[in-house]
Amino acid sequence: MKAARLLTLLLVLQTRGRITTAELAERLEVSRRTVLRDIEALSTAGVPVYAERGRHGGIVLIPGARLAISQLEPKELEALSVAGLDSDQLGRLGLAAAHGTATHKIAARQVSAQGAAPDFVRLADLITVDNTGWLASPATSVDIADLALDLRGRRRLRIRYRRSADRSATTRVVDPYGLAAKSGRWYLVADDHGEGRLFALDRLETYDCLAEPARTRAGQTLGTVWAELKRRTEAPGTVTVTARLRESRVDLARRILGARIHDVAAADPGWVLVTLRYPDIESVRQLLQFADHIEVLSPDKARQRIRQLAADLAERHTARAR
């Protein structure tokens, strides 16, 4: 749309003051000829902008000019209200373009407020936020943007969902609060038989909106339910496990185990003693990923379970008869 392109062009100029035709063409994804036509149209309309020819020329906004374009549209406000989502997540919600326009407007307003100070640096130029997981390849069966729009109706959902330990999905009716994005994964936050649950969207096969309104618990919101589910998920647990870990793997352990680590103390040269908290003995299978870099010391049940799991792995990996 030409109107949107002209607005973006103005925002870029208010932020930069001067920019080459080639840069503008690349940013707007149009030809240089189209950029020059846009500049001519803006100039004819009274906007203080012109094309400066020559080796060091470009598109110039007259210094000191102030454009009344800083107000945010409703969709732009929505995009900023979910700050923290990356470009891919915003795209899935249909807010990528609105977010881009809003950030351009904010940048233009910041430059206007600071004047022409050459040493002014925005925090946005110094800080980048990426909440996707490393090596993540998100794939969902449902369209997140469609689901988000459907949730605005505040109706019950009939979902086909596969739990992580199951091979096939089952059908259930849930009462949704909303969506949560954490570490690159999306979750549906909903009550299932009156109890808060997280449903990973990559295991949500289908959903249908029912006619009846959602029967969420009184006084509960997406924020309160998410906080409780997060606390429950990250609770340290009641089973204390002590293990010997190679010192070179401590940083990796902190990334993988997080709040499960209760204490780290010095041990033999090259090793540390790690105290972990788990909800049950079976959870120690998580430690198998440290392979020969770890030794579970106590309790005996945890040590025995690791030995059983390791023996099973060893048996599976013996040489096959040809």
C-alpha positions as CSV (number, residue, x, y, z in Angstrom):
1,M,0.0,0.0,0.0
2,K,1.4,3.4,-1.0
3,A,0.1,5.2,2.0
4,A,1.9,2.8,4.4
5,R,5.1,3.0,2.3
6,L,5.0,6.8,2.4
7,L,4.6,6.8,6.2
8,T,7.5,4.4,6.6
9,L,9.6,6.6,4.4
10,L,8.8,9.6,6.5
11,L,9.6,7.8,9.7
12,V,13.0,6.6,8.4
13,L,13.8,10.2,7.3
14,Q,12.8,11.6,10.7
15,T,15.1,9.1,12.4
16,R,18.0,9.4,10.0
17,G,17.7,12.9,8.5
18,R,19.5,11.8,5.3
19,I,19.6,8.4,3.6
20,T,20.6,7.2,0.1
21,T,18.0,6.3,-2.5
22,A,19.5,2.8,-2.7
23,E,19.1,2.3,1.1
24,L,15.5,3.5,1.0
25,A,14.7,1.3,-2.0
26,E,16.1,-1.8,-0.2
27,R,14.3,-1.0,3.1
28,L,10.9,-0.3,1.3
29,E,11.4,-3.2,-1.1
30,V,10.8,-1.1,-4.1
31,S,12.8,0.3,-7.0
32,R,14.9,3.5,-6.8
33,R,12.6,5.1,-9.4
34,T,9.6,4.4,-7.1
35,V,11.4,6.0,-4.2
36,L,12.1,9.2,-6.3
37,R,8.4,9.3,-7.3
38,D,7.4,9.0,-3.6
39,I,9.7,11.8,-2.7
40,E,8.3,14.0,-5.4
41,A,4.7,13.3,-4.2
42,L,5.6,14.2,-0.7
43,S,7.4,17.4,-1.7
44,T,4.4,18.4,-3.8
45,A,2.2,17.8,-0.8
46,G,4.3,20.2,1.3
47,V,6.5,17.8,3.2
48,P,10.0,19.4,3.7
49,V,11.8,16.6,1.9
50,Y,13.9,16.6,-1.3
51,A,16.4,14.6,-3.3
52,E,20.0,15.8,-3.3
53,R,22.0,14.7,-6.3
54,G,25.7,14.1,-6.5
55,R,28.3,11.7,-5.1
56,H,27.2,12.3,-1.5
57,G,23.6,13.0,-2.3
58,G,20.5,11.2,-1.1
59,I,17.1,11.8,0.3
60,V,17.1,14.6,2.8
61,L,14.5,15.9,5.4
62,I,15.1,19.6,6.1
63,P,16.8,19.9,9.6
64,G,14.5,21.0,12.3
65,A,11.4,19.8,10.6
66,R,8.9,18.1,12.8
67,L,6.4,15.6,11.4
68,A,3.1,15.0,13.3
69,I,3.2,11.2,12.8
70,S,4.1,9.9,16.2
71,Q,0.6,8.8,17.3
72,L,0.2,5.0,17.4
73,E,-2.6,3.2,15.7
74,P,-4.7,0.6,17.7
75,K,-2.9,-2.3,16.1
76,E,0.5,-0.8,16.7
77,L,-0.4,-0.4,20.4
78,E,-1.4,-4.1,20.4
79,A,2.0,-5.0,18.9
80,L,3.8,-3.0,21.6
81,S,1.6,-4.4,24.4
82,V,3.1,-7.9,23.7
83,A,6.7,-6.6,23.9
84,G,9.2,-9.4,24.2
85,L,7.9,-11.5,21.3
86,D,10.4,-12.0,18.5
87,S,9.7,-11.2,14.8
88,D,8.6,-14.7,14.1
89,Q,6.2,-14.8,17.0
90,L,4.8,-11.4,16.0
91,G,4.4,-12.6,12.5
92,R,2.3,-15.6,13.7
93,L,0.0,-13.1,15.5
94,G,-0.2,-10.9,12.4
95,L,1.5,-8.0,14.2
96,A,4.9,-7.9,12.5
97,A,4.1,-4.9,10.2
98,A,2.4,-3.0,12.9
99,H,5.3,-3.6,15.3
100,G,7.7,-2.3,12.7
101,T,5.8,0.9,12.1
102,A,5.4,1.5,15.8
103,T,9.1,1.1,16.5
104,H,9.9,3.5,13.6
105,K,7.5,6.1,15.2
106,I,9.1,5.7,18.6
107,A,12.6,6.0,17.1
108,A,11.5,9.1,15.2
109,R,10.1,10.6,18.4
110,Q,13.3,9.8,20.3
111,V,15.4,11.6,17.7
112,S,13.1,14.6,17.8
113,A,13.3,14.8,21.6
114,Q,17.1,14.6,21.6
115,G,17.5,17.0,18.8
116,A,20.4,16.6,16.5
117,A,22.9,15.5,19.1
118,P,25.5,13.4,17.2
119,D,26.4,11.3,20.2
120,F,22.8,10.2,21.1
121,V,22.5,6.4,21.1
122,R,19.2,4.6,21.7
123,L,19.1,1.7,24.1
124,A,17.4,-0.3,21.3
125,D,20.7,0.0,19.4
126,L,22.6,-1.5,22.3
127,I,20.3,-4.2,23.5
128,T,18.7,-7.1,21.5
129,V,16.3,-9.5,23.0
130,D,15.7,-13.0,21.5
131,N,13.5,-15.4,23.5
132,T,13.8,-18.3,21.1
133,G,15.5,-21.4,22.3
134,W,18.9,-22.4,20.8
135,L,18.6,-24.7,17.8
136,A,14.8,-24.5,18.1
137,S,12.6,-25.4,15.2
138,P,9.1,-24.5,16.3
139,A,6.4,-26.4,14.5
140,T,2.7,-26.3,15.4
141,S,-0.3,-27.9,13.9
142,V,-2.6,-25.0,14.7
143,D,-2.2,-21.4,13.5
144,I,-1.2,-19.3,16.5
145,A,-2.7,-16.1,15.1
146,D,-6.0,-17.8,14.5
147,L,-6.0,-19.3,17.9
148,A,-5.3,-16.0,19.6
149,L,-8.1,-14.3,17.7
150,D,-10.5,-17.2,18.7
151,L,-9.5,-16.9,22.3
152,R,-10.9,-13.3,22.3
153,G,-14.4,-14.9,22.2
154,R,-13.8,-16.3,25.7
155,R,-15.4,-19.6,24.8
156,R,-14.7,-23.2,25.8
157,L,-12.4,-25.2,23.6
158,R,-12.6,-28.8,22.5
159,I,-9.0,-29.9,21.8
160,R,-7.2,-32.9,20.5
161,Y,-4.0,-33.0,22.6
162,R,-1.2,-35.5,22.9
163,R,0.6,-35.7,26.3
164,S,4.4,-36.1,26.0
165,A,4.3,-39.7,27.3
166,D,1.5,-40.8,25.0
167,R,1.6,-41.9,21.4
168,S,-1.8,-40.6,20.4
169,A,-3.9,-37.6,21.2
170,T,-7.1,-37.6,23.3
171,T,-10.1,-35.2,23.2
172,R,-10.9,-33.0,26.1
173,V,-12.8,-29.7,26.8
174,V,-10.9,-26.9,28.5
175,D,-11.5,-23.4,29.6
176,P,-8.8,-21.1,28.2
177,Y,-7.2,-18.1,29.8
178,G,-4.8,-17.3,26.9
179,L,-1.4,-18.1,25.4
180,A,2.1,-18.0,26.8
181,A,5.4,-17.9,24.9
182,K,8.4,-19.1,26.8
183,S,11.9,-20.1,25.6
184,G,10.7,-20.3,22.0
185,R,7.6,-22.5,22.7
186,W,4.0,-21.6,22.8
187,Y,1.5,-22.8,25.4
188,L,-2.2,-22.7,25.8
189,V,-3.0,-21.8,29.4
190,A,-6.4,-23.3,30.4
191,D,-8.4,-25.0,33.2
192,D,-8.9,-28.7,32.7
193,H,-11.6,-29.9,35.1
194,G,-11.1,-26.8,37.2
195,E,-7.3,-27.1,37.5
196,G,-4.8,-24.9,35.6
197,R,-2.8,-26.7,32.9
198,L,-0.2,-25.9,30.2
199,F,-0.8,-27.4,26.8
200,A,2.2,-27.2,24.4
201,L,1.0,-26.0,21.0
202,D,3.4,-28.3,19.2
203,R,1.3,-31.2,20.7
204,L,-2.1,-29.6,20.1
205,E,-3.4,-31.3,17.0
206,T,-6.8,-29.5,16.6
207,Y,-9.2,-27.3,18.4
208,D,-12.8,-26.2,18.1
209,C,-14.6,-23.3,19.7
210,L,-17.7,-24.3,21.5
211,A,-20.8,-22.1,21.9
212,E,-20.7,-22.0,25.7
213,P,-18.5,-19.4,27.5
214,A,-15.3,-20.4,29.2
215,R,-15.9,-21.5,32.8
216,T,-12.6,-20.1,34.3
217,R,-12.1,-19.8,38.0
218,A,-13.4,-16.7,39.7
219,G,-10.7,-14.1,40.3
220,Q,-8.1,-15.9,38.1
221,T,-6.5,-14.3,35.1
222,L,-3.9,-15.4,32.5
223,G,-1.3,-13.7,34.7
224,T,-2.2,-15.4,37.9
225,V,-2.6,-18.9,36.4
226,W,0.6,-18.6,34.5
227,A,2.5,-17.5,37.6
228,E,1.1,-20.5,39.6
229,L,1.9,-23.0,36.8
230,K,5.4,-21.5,36.4
231,R,6.0,-21.8,40.1
232,R,4.8,-25.4,40.2
233,T,6.9,-26.4,37.2
234,E,10.1,-24.8,38.5
235,A,9.5,-25.9,42.1
236,P,12.8,-27.5,43.4
237,G,11.1,-30.7,44.7
238,T,11.6,-32.8,47.8
239,V,14.1,-35.4,46.7
240,T,17.7,-34.3,47.3
241,V,20.3,-35.9,45.0
242,T,24.1,-35.4,45.5
243,A,26.4,-36.0,42.5
244,R,30.0,-35.6,41.5
245,L,30.3,-33.5,38.4
246,R,33.3,-32.5,36.3
247,E,34.2,-28.9,36.9
248,S,34.3,-28.2,33.2
249,R,30.6,-29.1,33.0
250,V,29.3,-26.7,35.7
251,D,28.2,-23.9,33.4
252,L,26.4,-26.5,31.1
253,A,24.7,-27.9,34.2
254,R,23.5,-24.5,35.3
255,R,21.9,-23.9,31.8
256,I,20.3,-27.4,31.7
257,L,19.3,-27.9,35.3
258,G,18.6,-24.3,36.3
259,A,16.7,-24.1,39.6
260,R,17.2,-27.8,40.2
261,I,20.8,-27.0,41.4
262,H,20.6,-26.2,45.1
263,D,24.4,-26.0,45.8
264,V,27.8,-26.4,44.2
265,A,30.8,-27.2,46.4
266,A,34.5,-28.0,45.7
267,A,35.5,-31.6,45.6
268,D,38.4,-33.6,44.2
269,P,40.7,-31.7,41.7
270,G,38.7,-31.2,38.5
271,W,35.4,-32.1,40.2
272,V,32.6,-30.4,42.2
273,L,29.8,-31.7,44.4
274,V,26.4,-30.7,43.2
275,T,23.2,-30.9,45.3
276,L,20.1,-31.2,43.2
277,R,16.4,-31.1,44.1
278,Y,13.9,-33.3,42.2
279,P,10.2,-34.0,42.6
280,D,10.8,-37.8,42.5
281,I,13.6,-40.4,41.9
282,E,12.6,-41.1,38.3
283,S,13.5,-37.5,37.4
284,V,17.2,-38.4,37.8
285,R,17.1,-39.8,34.2
286,Q,17.7,-36.1,33.2
287,L,21.3,-36.6,34.5
288,L,22.1,-39.2,31.8
289,Q,22.9,-36.5,29.3
290,F,26.0,-35.7,31.3
291,A,27.3,-39.2,30.5
292,D,30.7,-39.9,32.0
293,H,31.0,-36.4,33.4
294,I,28.8,-37.2,36.3
295,E,28.5,-39.8,39.2
296,V,25.3,-39.9,41.4
297,L,26.4,-40.5,45.0
298,S,23.2,-40.4,46.9
299,P,20.5,-41.4,47.8
300,D,20.9,-45.1,47.0
301,K,17.6,-45.2,45.1
302,A,18.8,-42.5,42.7
303,R,22.2,-44.2,42.2
304,Q,20.5,-47.5,41.6
305,R,18.0,-46.0,39.1
306,I,20.9,-44.4,37.2
307,R,22.7,-47.8,37.1
308,Q,19.5,-49.5,35.7
309,L,19.1,-46.8,33.0
310,A,22.7,-47.0,32.1
311,A,22.7,-50.8,31.9
312,D,19.6,-50.6,29.6
313,L,21.4,-48.1,27.3
314,A,24.5,-50.3,27.3
315,E,22.5,-53.3,26.3
316,R,20.7,-51.4,23.5
317,H,24.1,-50.3,22.1
318,T,25.9,-53.6,22.1
319,A,27.2,-54.8,18.7
320,R,24.4,-56.3,16.6
321,A,24.9,-59.8,15.1
322,R,25.4,-59.7,11.4
